């Protein structure tokens, strides 16, 4: 490679040579085996040459880094006896084990990485060795580099797309395979169904030649003898592989009901231990996946369709999902388990009208003009989607959490979706699944296209904790997914926006009056301020910077590879600086401009940049260009970089604001209540048992007062119980309580 990397450091390498060649579509065909804790099958990648593939002399500039030496050895894999699919049928309804993985059911002698060398294997295994020194221009084959880790790659082959019946309509004679793929990936957006069908049929075409491959710690390298440029390299390849039980992208565990399940967490290495891919965010692609598992399991995935199982023989079910919006491979998510679907008990006619599903083909998606992104069936150009406040949604959880989800989570989803639409407009994605993930999930939530993972710990917090976290993850549909960071070190573009918007969404979901919303948001700002102070006092200064690459932000090597600063640092997982400093920056800007001006701009920004990758300056420059001169108040991109994004510690403008600002009324009430209980705890304790009972009684009494004061009807039963059980206080206060009930 053109970078010398030390994987033992805390920086995460993205090695795919995206400047030379780009994956446009993935087709996955996988089996989930809980007994062996392995996902295995094939992935077919459809390419188009990147914007730098024509190098001097027609050769790549890559140099291949080997852990042992400077040479890179490419080997032909062990012969694998796989039944060839009949190209006349191309049926997608295949059985759970219609394909054969080399060595499955027999003793695996292939070694841990799935590759083979003739020095280690019996006769009949061929191998070839290539020097990766590209100094001799024109004398070396093109090297495809994919991001790959913790995978056993068994076989790589070119796919004979020319053998697919009817494929001739996509290309002019002669039927050159690469020309077919180029025309297939270039189909217009209104032919997306036809395109997906053709991708599926091409993915099942027979192989037409095995390719040389090798793996190292972070990558899979593939060559074809005689293909010296990205243009000559096969544009459709099939990789047969299996995951490893310890792979860092896949978590095998049990759910809260004790049933086995598996889900992909992604972070910190994203999906490279789930399938070989191009991880750099610039590699925007679409995908479709067929996943088979035992019939008792439910397969959820980031896909536009609400998939239903197809029953197969041998007690297996097959699930199929697809996406037509190009996105980074890191956003692909899957969860397989014995999930139970929760549905609302009643559904009004208004809800049905609002939640009616719109497919990309139901409206003329060009009605709103041309967007700035690559062409795809865009919801922002769909007249029906723009007015759809509540997208179709489903809630899944283990059976033992069904009641808690129905009581707490299920009623919140429509309100939070509608609130988000009222602030930002068109939902970027056509539907949403919400899954309560197993107890070992290391976060409160995670958003992916069409699916949100929520921690079980949000449920006991009742509507407030669950609602705010749900709003945070919904906000990622716009900031983090529909608008992605071109440089992953700029996490604040995702997490800062989601943290700021969760307060706005949640206030609207609760239908708070303006002054109530402001007080709630001020209180949350005060809590975050204290958390940020603790964070900067207890974390390394170099990890408190929101734009650590500074002027080099967004830069990549000639090949398109890059390094994510602190990407593997274990401390990073537990830090919230990019959440908190990003939140306070956006809050600072909203206060300077006024909420009306700020959120009006935000809607314009979303409409301008959805479906694209951005850097900090894209947001800041457009913001300053779209506000009146008198509201800029000496704001500039350079000043914001200096004060907020490129310095450690607490930004000076934030320190001045917190020193000058007075606590809101709600914050003062909370402070007074905390001080009160501090005093209570400091009282002399003569009769410990009685004092504990009195303190608990005082807490219940104060809680009931708050319930009545704020007309929290859902908790009136607690008031009734208090009046019935605490006779001494009941006799004294029952009249005042009852008379105050509305």
DAZI-V755158 format. One record per pair of residues at least 4 apart in sequence whose C-alpha atoms are under 7 Angstrom apart, sorted by the first residue. I is the first residue (numbers start at 1). GAP is how many residues later the second one is. Records with the same first field share a line. If there is no record, write none. Layout:
I->GAP, GAP
This chain:
1->61, 62, 63, 64
2->60, 61
10->556, 557, 558, 559
11->552, 553, 554, 555, 556, 557
12->551, 552, 553, 554, 555, 556
13->549, 550, 551
14->133, 265, 266, 547, 548, 549
15->130, 131, 132, 204, 546, 547
16->129, 130, 131, 262, 263, 544, 545
17->4, 127, 128, 542, 543, 544
18->4, 32, 265, 541, 542, 543
19->31, 32, 33, 34, 539, 540, 541
20->29, 30, 31, 32, 33, 210, 539
21->26, 27, 28, 29, 32, 209
22->25, 26, 27, 28, 261
23->22, 23, 24, 25, 260, 262
24->22, 23, 24, 161, 260, 261, 262
25->20, 21, 260, 261, 262
26->17, 18, 19, 20, 260, 261, 262
27->16, 17, 18, 173, 176, 260, 261, 262
28->14, 15, 16, 260, 261, 262
29->12, 13, 14, 260, 261, 262
30->9, 10, 11, 12, 260, 261, 262
31->8, 9, 10, 65, 260, 261, 262
32->6, 7, 8, 260, 261
33->4, 5, 6
34->4
37->208, 215
38->204, 205, 206, 207
39->203, 204
40->201, 202, 203
41->199, 200, 201
42->196, 197, 198, 199
43->195, 196, 197
44->159, 192, 193, 194, 195
45->191, 192, 193
46->135, 189, 190, 191
47->188, 189
48->134, 187
49->4, 181, 182
53->176, 177
54->4, 175
55->4, 5
57->80, 81
58->80, 170, 171
59->78, 79, 81, 82, 83, 169, 170
60->74, 82, 169
61->73
62->72, 497
63->69, 70, 71
64->8, 68
65->5
66->4, 5, 6, 150
71->60, 61
72->58, 59, 60
73->56, 57, 141
74->54, 55, 56, 138, 139, 140
75->41, 42, 52, 53, 137, 138, 139
76->50, 51, 135, 136, 137
77->38, 39, 77, 78
78->38, 47
80->22
82->17, 18
84->122
85->119, 120, 121
86->4
87->76, 77, 118
88->77
90->111, 114
94->4
95->217, 218
96->196, 220
103->4, 5
110->4, 5, 6
112->40
113->38, 39, 40
114->38, 39, 40
115->38, 39, 99
116->5
117->4, 10
118->4, 7, 8, 9
121->4
134->6
138->90
140->88
141->82, 83, 84, 85, 86, 87
142->81, 85, 86, 87, 88, 91
143->78, 79, 80
144->77, 78, 79
145->74, 75, 76, 77
146->73, 74, 75, 130, 131, 132
147->71, 72, 73, 125, 129, 130, 131, 132
148->70, 71, 72, 124, 125, 128, 129
149->68, 69, 70, 123, 124
150->93, 94, 97, 123
151->90, 91, 92, 93, 122
152->89, 90, 91
153->87, 88, 89
154->86, 87
155->84, 85
156->54, 55, 81, 82, 83, 84
157->50, 51, 52, 53, 54, 80, 81, 82
158->49, 50, 51, 52, 53, 76, 78, 79, 80
159->46, 47, 48, 49, 77, 78, 79
160->17, 45, 46, 47, 48
161->16, 41, 44
162->5, 13, 14, 15
163->42
164->37, 38, 41
168->7
170->10, 13, 14
171->4, 8, 9, 12
175->5
176->4
177->4
178->4, 56, 57
179->4
180->4
181->4, 54
182->4
183->4
184->11
187->4, 8
189->186, 187, 188
190->187
191->4
192->4
193->4
194->4
195->4
196->4
197->4
198->4
199->4
200->4
201->4
211->11, 12, 13
212->10, 11, 12
213->8, 9, 10
214->6, 7, 8
215->4, 5, 6
216->4
224->9
227->5, 6
228->4
229->4
243->4, 30, 31
247->26
248->25
249->15, 16, 17, 20, 21, 22, 23, 24, 25
250->12, 13, 14, 15, 24
251->11, 12, 13
252->9, 10, 11
253->7, 8, 9
254->4, 5, 6, 7, 184
255->4, 5, 6, 143, 183
256->142, 144, 182, 183
257->141, 142, 143
259->79
260->77
261->75, 76
262->73, 74, 75
263->71, 72, 73
264->69, 70, 71
266->4, 5
268->299, 300
270->60
271->4, 59
272->4, 5
277->52
278->5, 51
279->4, 49, 50, 51
281->47, 205
282->46, 204
283->45
284->42, 43, 44
285->41, 42, 43, 44
286->37, 38, 39, 40, 41
287->35, 36
288->33, 34, 35
289->31, 32, 33
290->28, 29, 30, 31
291->27, 28, 29
292->24, 25, 26, 27
293->4, 23, 24, 25
294->21, 22, 23
295->20, 21, 22
296->42
297->39, 40, 41
298->38, 39, 40, 41
299->20, 36, 37, 38
300->34, 35, 36
301->20, 32, 33, 34, 150
302->30, 31, 32, 146, 147, 148, 149
303->18, 19, 20, 146, 147
304->17, 18, 19, 126, 127, 146
305->16, 17
307->12, 13, 14
308->11
309->8, 9, 10
310->7, 8, 9
311->5, 6, 7
312->4, 5, 6
324->52, 53
325->51
331->117, 118
333->115
338->60
339->57, 58, 59, 60
340->56, 57, 58, 59
341->53, 54, 55, 56
342->53, 54, 60, 64
344->66
347->4, 5
348->4
349->4
350->4
351->4
352->4
354->34, 35, 36
355->35, 36, 37
356->36
357->35
358->4, 27
360->17
363->19, 20, 21
364->18
365->12, 13, 14, 16, 17
366->4, 15
367->14, 15
368->13
372->236, 237
373->238, 239
378->4
379->6, 49
380->6, 46
382->4
384->4
385->41
386->39, 40
389->28, 29, 32
390->24, 27, 28
391->39, 40
392->39, 40
393->38, 39, 40
394->38, 39, 40
395->15, 38, 39, 40
396->38, 39, 40
397->4, 5, 38, 39
398->4
401->4
402->4
403->4
404->4, 55
405->4, 5
406->4
408->51, 54, 55
409->4, 57
412->4, 55
413->4
414->4
415->4, 94
416->4, 55, 89, 90, 93
417->4
418->4
419->4, 86, 89, 90
420->4, 85
421->4, 5, 6
424->179
425->178
428->49, 50, 54
429->21
431->19
432->18, 19
433->17, 18, 19
434->17, 18, 19
435->17, 18, 19
436->17, 18, 19, 20
437->4, 16, 17, 18, 19
439->17
441->14
443->12
444->10, 11
445->8, 9, 10, 28
446->6, 7, 8, 27
447->4, 5, 6, 26, 29
448->4
449->32
452->21
458->7, 8
459->7
461->4, 5
462->4
463->4
464->4
465->4
466->4
467->4, 39
468->4, 34, 38
469->4
470->4
471->4, 31, 34, 35
472->4, 26, 27, 29, 30
475->4, 23, 26, 27
476->4, 5, 18, 22
477->4, 5
478->4, 5
479->4, 5, 14, 15, 18, 19
480->4, 5, 14
482->128, 129
483->126, 127, 128, 129, 130, 131
484->128, 129, 130
485->5, 8, 128, 129, 130
486->68, 127, 128, 129
487->66, 67, 128
488->76
489->58, 59, 75, 76
490->56, 57
491->4, 87
492->4, 54, 86, 87, 90
493->4
494->4
495->4, 83, 84
496->4, 82, 83, 84, 86, 87
497->4, 85, 86
498->4
499->80, 84
500->83, 86, 87
501->4
502->4
503->4, 18
504->4
505->4
506->4
507->4, 5, 10
508->4
512->4, 5
513->4
514->4
515->4
516->4
517->4
518->4
519->4, 145, 146, 147
520->4
521->4
522->4, 142
523->4, 143, 144
524->4
525->4
526->4
527->4
528->4, 52
529->4
530->4
531->4
532->4, 45, 48
533->4
534->4
535->4, 42
536->8, 113
540->4
541->107, 108
542->106
544->33, 104, 105
545->100, 101, 102, 103
546->32, 99, 100
547->98, 99
548->98
549->4
550->96
556->4, 5, 6
557->4, 5
571->4
576->4
577->4
578->4
579->4
580->4
581->4
582->4
583->4
584->4
585->4, 59
586->4
587->4
588->4
589->4
590->4, 5, 8
591->4
593->4, 5, 38
594->4
595->4
596->4
597->4
598->4
599->4
600->4
601->4, 22
602->4
603->4
604->4
605->4
606->4
614->4
616->4
617->4, 20
618->4
619->4
620->4, 17
621->4, 16
622->4
623->4
624->8
627->4
628->4
635->4
636->4
637->4
638->4
639->4
640->4, 5
641->4, 5
642->4, 5
643->4, 8, 9
644->7
650->4, 5
651->4
652->4
653->4
654->4
655->4
656->4
657->4
663->4, 5
664->4
665->4
666->4
667->4
668->4
669->4
670->4
671->4
672->4
673->4
674->4
675->4
676->4
677->4
678->4
679->4
687->4
688->4
689->4
690->4
691->4
692->4
693->4
694->4
695->4
696->4
697->4
698->4
699->4
700->4
701->4
702->4
703->4
704->4, 15
705->4
706->4
707->4, 5, 8
708->4, 33
712->4
716->4
717->4
718->4
719->4
720->4
721->4
722->4
723->4, 7, 11
726->4
727->4
728->4
729->4
730->4
733->4
734->4
735->4
736->4
737->4
